[in-house]
Amino acid sequence: MATTGRLAQPLESAFLFRALRGFYRRRLTGRGRFVLWTALAVGFVGVDTRRALGFVLFALAAPPLLVALATLLRSRPAVRVSGRLPLRLTAGRTVAIPLDVAALDGRPTGPLSLFWAAPLPEDGLAVSPAEATLEADGTRPARVSLAFRPRSRGRYELPGLGLAATDAFGLVRTRAVWLPAQTLLVYPRYFTFGELPLPMGRRYQPGGIPLASEVGDSLEFIGTREYREGDALRKIHWRSWARVGRPVVKEYQEEYFSRIALVLDTFLPRPRPRERERFEAAISVVASLADHFSRSEEVVDILAAGPDLYEVSTGRSLGTLDNVLDVLACLEPSPAPPFESIGPLLFGRLERLTTVVAVMLEWDEAREAFVRQLRALGVAVRVFLVHEGTTRRPWTGIPPDLADFALLTPGEVQARLAEGDEA
């Protein structure tokens, strides 16, 4: 039984297969792989030398490859790679990443090959060139530029990036100097909201936000702290500075300010391509709203059900826009209605909320009931409905005192994104 299990192991787990695959990817250049397959093909055709002359082509293709194999014994090139691969990008935007290669011993490096240790993600991310040849003359670094164009948001694993010397024919690589593998987050595309009228208010916040800037009502002086870059000069506590010999600023705690909950509807029971397009449009709308609120004085709580519940706060020194986009980059549709998980958490915070902005994918009884519960508890509601065509329940007859509605089709969202790219 154990023998049968070993024989049934997938080819990927076989040591010999992995070793040969690693040699093929890392030690052969693109030109070397072409020569190898050409030699194998003409060698197979010309195996019968009396009937075919393919052996002549084999005799021309094989010797350069055999001579180049001596390169395998050479050590790594004495070079330094300056630069780093990106950690975050935005979908649809091409970014050129420069890398400088300098010789450590001041001598010409000869031909060098820049390559990836493993294939790059095929879906959603394009990087060019996949391989590059360069040479540093020893007096100044050689520069190569990698163009990253992410087509869709998500989390991508970038393999290691290697730099190795090659033979004179450019067929075989030496051992390489590596930039380590890393994770790349691709943010969703978003646009800029102009005027965004919202039903706003201010509520008492128990304890305030100790790190908030002094904008609001009923400021209370709570102490001093060391100066941080960006603090206003008017907050400097001159007596404390004179006493301790370093800049000190006054710290306040405010009790009243606006707090908004930005809720994303992620319920897609069957995410077909058309529904998936609508979901991506809704993600862009949430990212655009988060970008808008990040420049305002409100505290914003973003809640989305993934299948797991994601929560992040931004505004007033609680977090940055990047914190929100990190979550949105990896968010996937939920197979179950998210209001069962979002509802209890949201309702438990209603005494602190002034407004709920909900981005909905559909309008039906469950979503209307969710909005009615919010209004019954005295919270103002604004709904952005990302939909095209007829909804399950008509929303045009919803009374204005229940919620402010705005309809956005996926096509309109794409048009707004395109306008932002042109600007």
For each residue, the residues with C-beta under 8 A, 3 or more apart:
1: 4 5
2: 5 6
3: 6 7
4: 1 7 8
5: 1 2 8 9
6: 2 3 9
7: 3 4
8: 4 5
9: 5 6 13 14
10: 13 14
11: 14 17
12: 17 18
13: 9 10 18
14: 9 10 11 17 18
15: 18 19
16: 19 20
17: 11 12 14 20 21
18: 12 13 14 15 21 22
19: 15 16 22 23
20: 16 17 23 24
21: 17 18 24 25
22: 18 19 25 26
23: 19 20 26 27 28
24: 20 21 27 28 33
25: 21 22 28 117 118 119
26: 22 23 115 117 162 173 176
27: 23 24 72 172 173
28: 23 24 25 32 33 36 171 172 173
29: 32 33 113 115 131 166 170 171 172 173
30: 33 34 130 131
31: 34 35 169 170 171
32: 28 29 35 36 65 68 170 171 172
33: 24 28 29 30 36 37
34: 30 31 37 38
35: 31 32 38 39 61 64 65 171
36: 28 32 33 39 40 65
37: 33 34 40 41
38: 34 35 41 42 57 61
39: 35 36 42 43 58 61 62 65
40: 36 37 43 44
41: 37 38 44 45
42: 38 39 45 46 54 55 57 58 61
43: 39 40 46 47 54 55 58 62
44: 40 41 47 54
45: 41 42 52 54
46: 42 43 49 52 53 54 55 56 57 58
47: 43 44 54 55
48: 51 52
49: 46 52 55
50:
51: 48
52: 45 46 48 49 55
53: 46 56 57
54: 42 43 44 45 46 47 57 58
55: 42 43 46 47 49 52 58 59
56: 46 53 59 60
57: 38 42 46 53 54 60 61
58: 39 42 43 46 54 55 61 62
59: 55 56 62 63
60: 56 57 63
61: 35 38 39 42 57 58 64 65
62: 39 43 58 59 65 66
63: 59 60 66 67
64: 35 61 67 68 169 171
65: 32 35 36 39 61 62 68 69 171 172
66: 62 63 69
67: 63 64 70 167 169
68: 32 64 65 71 167 169 171 172
69: 65 66 72 172
70: 67 73 74 167
71: 68 74 165 166 167 172 173 174
72: 27 69 172 174
73: 70
74: 70 71 165 174 175
75: 174 175
76: 164 165 174 175 176 177
77: 109 112 163 164 165 174 177
78: 103 104 105 109
79: 101 102 103 104 109 112 136 163 177
80: 101 102 104
81: 99 100 101 163 177 179
82: 99 100 101 102 141
83: 97 98 99 100
84: 97 179
85: 97 146 158 161 179 182 184
86: 89 95 97 148 184
87: 182 183 184 185
88: 184 185 186 187 322 325 326
89: 86 93 95 148 150 184 185 186 187
90: 93 150 186 187 188 189
91: 150 151 152 153 186 187 188 189
92: 150 151 189 417 421
93: 89 90 149 150 189 421
94: 147 148 149
95: 86 89 147 148 149
96: 145 146 147 148
97: 83 84 85 86 145 146 147 148
98: 83 143 144 145
99: 81 82 83 114 143 144 145 146
100: 81 82 83 141 142 143
101: 79 80 81 82 109 112 134 136 141 142 143 144 163
102: 79 80 82 136 140 141 142
103: 78 79 106 107 108 109 136 137 138
104: 78 79 80
105: 78 138
106: 103 138 139
107: 103 138
108: 103 135 136 137 138
109: 77 78 79 101 103 112 135 136 138 142 165
110: 135 165 166
111: 133 134 135 165 166 168 170
112: 77 79 101 109 133 134 135 136 142 163 164 165 166
113: 29 131 132 133 163 164 165 166 170 173
114: 99 131 132 133 134 144 161 162 163
115: 26 29 130 131 132 161 162 164 173 176
116: 119 120 127 130 131 158 159 160 161 162
117: 25 26 159 160 161 162 178 181
118: 25 159 160
119: 25 116 122 159
120: 116 125 127 130 158 159
121: 124 125 156 157
122: 119
123: 151 152
124: 121 150 151 152 153 154 156 186
125: 120 121 148 149 150 151 156 184 186
126: 148 149 150 151
127: 116 120 130 146 147 148 149
128: 146 147 149
129: 132 146
130: 30 115 116 120 127
131: 29 30 113 114 115 116
132: 113 114 115 129 144 146
133: 111 112 113 114 166 170
134: 101 111 112 114 142 144
135: 108 109 110 111 112 142
136: 79 101 102 103 108 109 112 140 141 142
137: 103 108 140 142
138: 103 105 106 107 108 109
139: 106
140: 102 136 137
141: 82 100 101 102 136
142: 100 101 102 109 112 134 135 136 137
143: 98 99 100 101
144: 98 99 101 114 132 134
145: 96 97 98 99
146: 85 96 97 99 127 128 129 132
147: 94 95 96 97 127 128
148: 86 89 94 95 96 97 125 126 127
149: 93 94 95 125 126 127 128
150: 89 90 91 92 93 124 125 126 153 154 156 184 186
151: 91 92 123 124 125 126
152: 91 123 124 186 280
153: 91 124 150 186 187 188 189 280 283 328 329
154: 124 150 186 329 330
155: 183 184 185 186 329 330
156: 121 124 125 150 183 184 185 186
157: 121 181 182 183 184
158: 85 116 120 161 181 182 183 184
159: 116 117 118 119 120 181
160: 116 117 118 178 179 180 181
161: 85 114 115 116 117 158 178 179
162: 26 114 115 116 117 173 176 177 178 179
163: 77 79 81 101 112 113 114 176 177 178
164: 76 77 112 113 115 173 174 175 176 177
165: 71 74 76 77 109 110 111 112 113 173 174
166: 29 71 110 111 112 113 133 169 170 171 172 173 174
167: 67 68 70 71 170 171 172
168: 111
169: 31 64 67 68 166
170: 29 31 32 111 113 133 166 167
171: 28 29 31 32 35 64 65 68 166 167
172: 27 28 29 32 65 68 69 71 72 166 167
173: 26 27 28 29 71 113 115 162 164 165 166 176
174: 71 72 74 75 76 77 164 165 166
175: 74 75 76 164
176: 26 76 115 162 163 164 173
177: 76 77 79 81 162 163 164
178: 117 160 161 162 163
179: 81 84 85 160 161 162
180: 160
181: 117 157 158 159 160
182: 85 87 157 158
183: 87 155 156 157 158
184: 85 86 87 88 89 125 150 155 156 157 158
185: 87 88 89 155 156 325 326 329 330
186: 88 89 90 91 124 125 150 152 153 154 155 156 329
187: 88 89 90 91 153 190 287 325 328 329
188: 90 91 153 280 283 284 287 325 328 329
189: 90 91 92 93 153 284 287 417 420 421
190: 187 284 287 288 290 291 417 420
191: 284 288 413 416 417 419 420
192: 288 291 292 420
193: 196 288 289 291 292
194:
195:
196: 193 289 292
197:
198: 260 355 357 380 382 404
199: 355 380 381 382 404
200: 258 298 354 355 380
201: 258 354 355 380
202: 216 217 256 257 258 354
203: 256 258 259 351 352 353 354
204: 255 256
205: 208 209 254 255 256 257 259 352
206: 352
207: 210 253
208: 205 212 220 253 254 255
209: 205 212 253 254 257 299 316 317 318
210: 207 222 251 253
211: 316 317 318
212: 208 209 215 216 252 253 254 257 316 317
213: 232 316 317
214: 219 235 252 254
215: 212 254 257 297
216: 202 212 219 254 255 256 257 297
217: 202 254 255 256 257
218: 254 255 256
219: 214 216 252 253 254
220: 208 252 253 254 255
221: 250 251 252
222: 210 251 252 253
223: 250 251
224: 237 240 248 249 250 251
225: 228 248 249 251
226: 246 247 248 249
227: 231 236 246 247 248 249
228: 225 231 249
229:
230:
231: 227 228 235 236 249
232: 213 235
233: 236
234:
235: 214 231 232 249 250
236: 227 231 233 241 247 248 249 250
237: 224 240 241 248 249 250
238: 241 242
239: 242 243
240: 224 237 243 244 248
241: 236 237 238 244 245 246 247 248
242: 238 239 245
243: 239 240
244: 240 241 248
245: 241 242
246: 226 227 241
247: 226 227 236 241
248: 224 225 226 227 236 237 240 241 244
249: 224 225 226 227 228 231 235 236 237
250: 221 223 224 235 236 237
251: 210 221 222 223 224 225
252: 212 214 219 220 221 222
253: 207 208 209 210 212 219 220 222
254: 205 208 209 212 214 215 216 217 218 219 220 257
255: 204 205 208 216 217 218 220
256: 202 203 204 205 216 217 218
257: 202 205 209 212 215 216 217 254 297 298 299 316
258: 200 201 202 203 297 298 299 354 355
259: 203 205 298 299 300 301 352 353 354
260: 198 293 298 299 300 301 353 354 355 356 357
261: 300 301 302 303 346 349 353 355 356 357
262: 286 289 290 293 300 301 302 303 357 359
263: 303 304 342 346 356 357 358 359
264: 282 283 286 302 303 304 305 331 338 359
265: 282 338 358 359 360 361 362 367
266: 279 304 305 306 331 332 333 334 338 361
267: 305 333 334 336 337 338 361 362
268: 271 275 276 279 333 334 335 361
269: 335
270: 275
271: 268 275 276 279 333
272: 275 276
273: 276 277
274: 277 278
275: 268 270 271 272 278 279 333 361
276: 268 271 272 273 279 280 333
277: 273 274 280 281 410
278: 274 275 281 282 361 386 387 388 410
279: 266 268 271 275 276 282 283 333 361
280: 152 153 188 276 277 283 284 410
281: 277 278 284 285 386 408 410 413 414
282: 264 265 278 279 285 286 359 360 361 386
283: 153 188 264 279 280 286 287 328 331
284: 188 189 190 191 280 281 287 288 413 417
285: 281 282 288 289 359 384 386 408 413
286: 262 264 282 283 289 290 302 304 328 359
287: 187 188 189 190 283 284 290 291 324 325 328
288: 190 191 192 193 284 285 291 292 416
289: 193 196 262 285 286 292 293 357 359 384
290: 190 262 286 287 293 294 300 302 314 321 324 325 328
291: 190 192 193 287 288 294 295 321
292: 192 193 196 288 289 295 296
293: 260 262 289 290 296 298 300 314 315
294: 290 291 300 314 315 320 321 324
295: 291 292
296: 292 293 315
297: 215 216 257 258 315 316
298: 200 257 258 259 260 293 315 316
299: 209 257 258 259 260 313 314 315 316 318
300: 259 260 261 262 290 293 294 313 314 315
301: 259 260 261 262 311 312 313 349 353
302: 261 262 264 286 290 310 311 312 313 314 324 327
303: 261 262 263 264 309 310 311 342 345 346
304: 263 264 266 286 309 310 327 328 331 338 342
305: 264 266 267 308 309 310 334 338 341 342
306: 266 309 310 331 332 334
307: 332 334 335 336
308: 305
309: 303 304 305 306 338 341 342 345
310: 302 303 304 305 306 327 331
311: 301 302 303 345
312: 301 302 319 323 324 327
313: 299 300 301 302 318 319
314: 290 293 294 299 300 302 318 319 320 321 323 324
315: 293 294 296 297 298 299 300 318 319
316: 209 211 212 213 257 297 298 299
317: 209 211 212 213
318: 209 211 299 313 314 315
319: 312 313 314 315 323 324
320: 294 314 323 324
321: 290 291 294 314 324 325
322: 88 325 326
323: 312 314 319 320 326 327
324: 287 290 294 302 312 314 319 320 321 327 328
325: 88 185 187 188 287 290 321 322 328 329
326: 88 185 322 323 329 330
327: 302 304 310 312 323 324 330 331
328: 153 187 188 283 286 287 290 304 324 325 331
329: 153 154 155 185 186 187 188 325 326
330: 154 155 185 326 327
331: 264 266 283 304 306 310 327 328
332: 266 306 307
333: 266 267 268 271 275 276 279
334: 266 267 268 305 306 307 337 338
335: 268 269 307
336: 267 307 340
337: 267 334 340 366
338: 264 265 266 267 304 305 309 334 341 342
339: 342 343 366 367 370
340: 336 337 343
341: 305 309 338 344 345
342: 263 303 304 305 309 338 339 345 346
343: 339 340 346 347 370 373
344: 341 347 348
345: 303 309 311 341 342 348 349
346: 261 263 303 342 343 349 350 353 356 374
347: 343 344 350 373 377
348: 344 345
349: 261 301 345 346 352 353
350: 346 347 353 374 377 378 379
351: 203
352: 203 205 206 259 349
353: 203 259 260 261 301 346 349 350 356 379
354: 200 201 202 203 258 259 260 379 380
355: 198 199 200 201 258 260 261 379 380 381 382
356: 260 261 263 346 353 374 379 380 381 382
357: 198 260 261 262 263 289 381 382 383 384
358: 263 265 370 371 381 382 383 384
359: 262 263 264 265 282 285 286 289 383 384 386
360: 265 282 363 367 383 384 385 386 387
361: 265 266 267 268 275 278 279 282 386 387
362: 265 267 367 387 391 392
363: 360 367 368 385 387 391 392 393 394 395
364: 367 368 391 392 393
365: 368 369 393
366: 337 339 369 370
367: 265 339 360 362 363 364 370 371
368: 363 364 365 371 372 393 398
369: 365 366 372 373
370: 339 343 358 366 367 373 374
371: 358 367 368 374 375 381 383 402 403
372: 368 369 375 376 402
373: 343 347 369 370 376 377
374: 346 350 356 370 371 377 379 381
375: 371 372 378 379 381 401 402 403
376: 372 373
377: 347 350 373 374
378: 350 375
379: 350 353 354 355 356 374 375
380: 198 199 200 201 354 355 356
381: 199 355 356 357 358 371 374 375 402 403 404
382: 198 199 355 356 357 358 403 404 406
383: 357 358 359 360 371 403 404 405 406
384: 285 289 357 358 359 360 406 408
385: 360 363 391 395 405 406 407 408
386: 278 281 282 285 359 360 361 408 409 410 413
387: 278 360 361 362 363 391 407 409
388: 278 409 410 411
389:
390:
391: 362 363 364 385 387 394 395
392: 362 363 364
393: 363 364 365 368
394: 363 391 397
395: 363 385 391 398 405 407
396:
397: 394
398: 368 395 402 403 405
399: 402
400: 404
401: 375
402: 371 372 375 381 398 399
403: 371 375 381 382 383 398
404: 198 199 381 382 383 400
405: 383 385 395 398
406: 382 383 384 385
407: 385 387 395
408: 281 285 384 385 386 412 413
409: 386 387 388 412 413
410: 277 278 280 281 386 388 413 414
411: 388 414 415
412: 408 409 415 416
413: 191 281 284 285 386 408 409 410 416 417
414: 281 410 411 417 418
415: 411 412 418 419
416: 191 288 412 413 419 420
417: 92 189 190 191 284 413 414 420 421
418: 414 415 421 422
419: 191 415 416 422 423
420: 189 190 191 192 416 417 423
421: 92 93 189 417 418
422: 418 419
423: 419 420
